[in-house]
Amino acid sequence: MLDMNHYVSLPDFADPDTIDRPAVSLHMRVDEHAAEIPVHKHRKGQLVLALHGAVTCQVAGAFWIVPPQCGVWIPGEMPHSNHATPNARLCYLFAEPGIVDLPTDCCTLSISPMVREMILHLAGAPLDYEQGGHTDRLARVLLHELTLMPVERLYLPVTDHPRIRQMADVLNANPGDRSTLAQWAKRLAMSERSLARLVVSETGLTFGRWRQQLQLLVAVRELASGASVQRVSDELGYESVTAFITMFKKALGHSPGRYFAALARTRPEAVLVPTASTEVDDRADGPADAMADM
C-alpha cells in the first residue's frame, strides 16, 4: 500500500504548480516514460486522461481505474500514485484552484469528445500561453465543461485498517483468489461475523460486492491493455466466460466488447486505428457470438 507521507516530483516535466495559467495540459507516452509514478501531490487539481490503454490511480482510501477515454480527477494537495499499462498514452490536465467548482474528492469521469479535443489542443499549446488570449479563453471554457462530465463507478474503497489493507494487497496481487469470507476470517484471526461487519463498516460494501468491484477494476485494466476476455475470465477465477461477461455487464451496463467499442467510437482520429491492444472480443478466442449480447 501507499506511503502517503513520501512525495516525489512528476518526472521529466516542468512543475505545473509553478505555471500561472488557468489550466495546462501535458501529453505522455508510457513507452517514453516510467509506467509507474510513485506517490506525489500537486497544488493544482489534476485530471489523468487515458487516450489509450489504462491507468490505475491510488489515493488514501481507494483505488481508481481509468479506461480509455475516461479520466480520474484528483483534487489539489491529495497524495496519489499512478500506474499505467505498457501501451498507455495519457494526457495530464492541471487546473488552477478556485476558477470553477470541480469535485473535492477523487472520481473517474467519462470525458466527452469535445472536452477531450480541448485537452489535446491545450497539450499542444505553449505552457506560458498569452493571458487573456485565445488559449487562455479555451482553458477557462474547458474547466467549465469539465464540471459537467458524468462520474463512472470505477473505484474500490480501501481504508487504512490493517486487515482491509491486507486483503486488498493480496487480492490485487492475485485477483483470482476465491477464498471465502470464512477462510479470510481464519487467516486474519477473526470470526466470520466480525470480518463481515468490518468490511461493511470500513468500505460500505459487503465482502462479496467489495471483492467483485476489485475484480471489475482488474478486468477493465487488463482488457484495456490487450488481454482477451478468455484470459481475463480465467485469471479472475470465473468458472466460465459467460459468468464473467454477466458480471461485467451488470456492473457497467455492457458486455466487455460493447463497452470498449463504445469507448472506441468516441476516440479522436489520432487514436482511432484499431490494434490488438485495444480491440476486445466477447467471443473469448472461440465461437460464442451470443455472448456479446448478454
Secondary structure, 3 states (H helix, E strand, C coil): CCCCCCCCCCCCCCCHHHCCCCEEEEEEEHHHCCCEEEEECCCCEEEEEEEECCEEEEECCEEEEECCCEEEEECCCCCEEEEECCCCEEEEEEECCCCCCCCCCCEEEECCHHHHHHHHHHHCCCCCCCCCCHHHHHHHHHHHHHCCCCEECCEEECCCCHHHHHHHHHHHHCCCCCCCHHHHHHHCCCCHHHHHHHHHHHHCCCHHHHHHHHHHHHHHHHHHCCCCHHHHHHHCCCCCHHHHHHHHHHHHCCCHHHHHHHHHHCCCHHHCCCCCCCCCCCCCCCCCHHHHHC
